[in-house]
């Protein structure tokens, strides 16, 4: 299920990037395109890494309120 979520958000971010490519203001068009598309890409990467790290942690959490056996 997590794979589909990551791919679905990637598709949405890609569509937003392509859409902005065509509707970018004519004034400083290159700067606008680079800024918005790179921002979307980096926000997606930060979200995906955080999301996947929470789904598959490297260290399993332990409860500290249990008696040792």
C-alpha positions in Angstrom: 0.0 0.0 0.0 2.8 2.4 0.8 4.3 2.0 -2.6 1.1 3.2 -4.3 0.9 6.2 -2.1 4.5 7.3 -2.9 3.9 6.8 -6.7 0.5 8.6 -6.5 2.1 11.6 -4.9 4.9 11.5 -7.4 2.4 11.6 -10.3 0.6 14.6 -8.7 3.9 16.4 -8.2 4.9 15.7 -11.8 1.6 16.9 -13.2 1.9 20.1 -11.1 5.4 20.6 -12.4 4.4 20.1 -16.1 1.3 22.4 -15.5 3.5 25.1 -14.1 5.9 24.8 -17.0 3.2 26.1 -19.3 1.6 28.7 -17.0 4.8 30.3 -15.7 4.8 34.1 -15.9 6.6 35.5 -18.9 8.7 37.8 -16.8 11.7 35.9 -15.5 10.2 32.7 -16.9 13.3 30.6 -16.4 13.7 31.7 -12.8 10.1 31.0 -12.0 10.2 27.6 -13.6 13.4 26.5 -11.9 12.3 27.8 -8.5 8.8 26.2 -8.5 9.8 22.9 -10.1 12.9 22.4 -7.9 10.9 23.3 -4.8 8.2 20.8 -5.6 10.8 18.1 -6.3 12.7 18.7 -3.0 9.4 18.8 -1.0 8.4 15.5 -2.5 11.8 14.0 -1.7 11.6 15.2 1.9 8.1 13.9 2.3 8.8 10.5 0.6 11.9 9.9 2.8 10.1 10.8 6.0 7.0 8.7 5.0 9.0 5.6 4.1 11.3 5.9 7.2 8.2 5.9 9.4 6.8 2.8 7.6 10.0 0.8 7.9 12.0 2.0 10.9 15.6 0.7 11.3 15.2 0.3 15.0 12.0 -1.2 16.5 10.6 0.9 19.3 10.6 -0.7 22.8 8.2 0.0 25.7 10.0 1.1 28.8 7.1 0.6 31.2 7.3 -3.2 31.1 9.1 -5.3 33.7 12.1 -7.2 32.4 11.6 -10.9 32.2 
